[in-house]
């Protein structure tokens, strides 16, 4: 009796059908990765903004002045923290997918609703800290 080697056509078709079913069920999980990526990138921008505000605050305290120079650029402080007009530059986010034209707001222009995919900086009140709010409902 001869030994049979290899797979039959039926076995190959069954394997291909099973792989097709697995691919069809896994595809929706990967389809929305761009939204997750935007949210993660925006969280990074939020962290950069918080860091920039904290470092500028430390520089302001060290200098004892309401205007500090960081890497050769002068920034105005409001109650010891960066002014709204300066935070976008201080954060270091420039263009790309982000709109930095509005002072204190960095918007992801690649989002479905860019007005609802942004970071907003509000100046520090007297004896307080600035508010940094993240809106991700439109990412």
C-alpha positions in Angstrom: 0.0 0.0 0.0 1.3 3.5 -1.0 1.7 6.1 1.7 -0.4 9.2 1.0 1.5 12.5 1.2 0.2 16.1 1.2 -3.2 17.5 1.6 -6.4 16.9 -0.4 -8.1 19.7 -2.2 -11.0 19.6 0.3 -8.6 20.1 3.3 -7.0 23.1 1.6 -10.3 24.7 0.9 -11.5 24.2 4.5 -8.3 25.8 5.8 -8.7 28.8 3.5 -12.4 29.2 4.5 -11.4 29.1 8.2 -8.7 31.8 7.6 -11.2 33.9 5.7 -13.6 33.8 8.7 -10.9 34.7 11.1 -9.8 37.6 9.0 -13.3 38.9 8.6 -13.9 38.8 12.4 -10.5 40.5 13.2 -10.7 43.3 10.6 -13.1 45.5 12.5 -10.8 45.6 15.5 -8.0 47.0 13.4 -10.1 49.4 11.3 -10.4 52.1 14.1 -6.7 52.3 14.9 -6.4 55.8 13.4 -8.7 57.2 16.1 -6.8 55.4 18.8 -3.5 56.8 17.4 -4.9 60.3 17.3 -6.0 60.0 20.9 -2.6 58.7 22.0 -0.7 61.4 20.0 -2.9 64.1 21.6 -2.1 62.6 25.1 1.5 63.1 24.2 0.9 66.7 23.2 -1.0 67.2 26.5 2.1 65.9 28.3 4.4 68.2 26.4 2.2 71.2 27.3 2.1 70.2 31.0 5.9 69.8 30.9 6.5 73.1 29.2 4.3 74.9 31.7 6.0 73.3 34.6 9.5 74.0 33.3 8.7 77.6 32.5 7.2 78.0 36.0 10.5 76.7 37.5 12.5 79.1 35.3 10.2 82.0 36.4 10.7 81.1 40.1 14.4 80.8 39.6 14.7 84.1 37.7 12.2 85.9 40.0 10.8 87.6 36.9 7.5 87.6 34.9 9.5 87.3 31.6 11.9 84.3 31.2 14.3 83.3 28.5 14.2 79.7 27.5 16.6 78.5 24.8 17.1 82.1 23.6 13.4 83.0 23.4 11.6 85.3 25.8 8.3 84.1 27.2 5.8 86.2 29.3 4.5 84.6 32.5 1.0 85.0 33.9 0.9 84.4 37.7 4.2 82.5 37.3 3.1 80.2 34.4 3.3 80.8 30.6 0.8 83.2 29.1 -1.8 81.7 26.7 -0.1 83.5 23.8 3.2 81.7 24.4 2.2 78.2 25.4 1.9 76.8 21.8 5.5 77.9 20.9 6.8 76.7 24.3 5.2 73.3 23.8 7.2 72.8 20.6 4.3 71.4 18.5 4.6 72.9 15.0 2.3 72.1 12.2 2.0 68.6 10.8 -1.4 67.3 11.6 -1.8 70.0 14.3 -3.3 73.4 14.0 -1.5 75.8 16.4 -2.9 79.0 15.0 -5.2 79.7 18.0 -3.3 80.7 21.1 -3.6 78.2 23.9 -5.3 75.5 21.7 -3.7 72.7 19.7 -6.1 71.0 17.4 -5.6 67.7 15.4 -6.7 68.6 11.9 -6.7 65.0 10.8 -9.6 64.1 13.1 -13.2 63.5 12.1 -14.3 66.6 14.0 -11.1 68.6 14.7 -13.0 71.0 17.0 -13.5 68.0 19.3 -10.0 66.7 19.1 -7.8 69.3 20.9 -5.9 70.4 23.9 -6.8 73.7 25.5 -4.6 75.7 27.9 -6.2 78.3 30.2 -3.9 80.7 32.0 -3.1 80.3 35.7 -5.3 82.2 38.1 -3.7 84.1 41.0 -2.1 81.6 43.4 -3.2 78.7 41.1 -2.0 76.5 38.3 -3.1 76.6 34.6 -5.8 74.4 33.4 -5.0 72.0 30.5 -8.1 70.3 29.1 -8.1 67.5 26.6 -11.2 67.0 24.3 -11.1 63.7 22.4 -14.8 63.1 21.5 -14.1 63.8 17.8 -10.8 62.1 17.3 
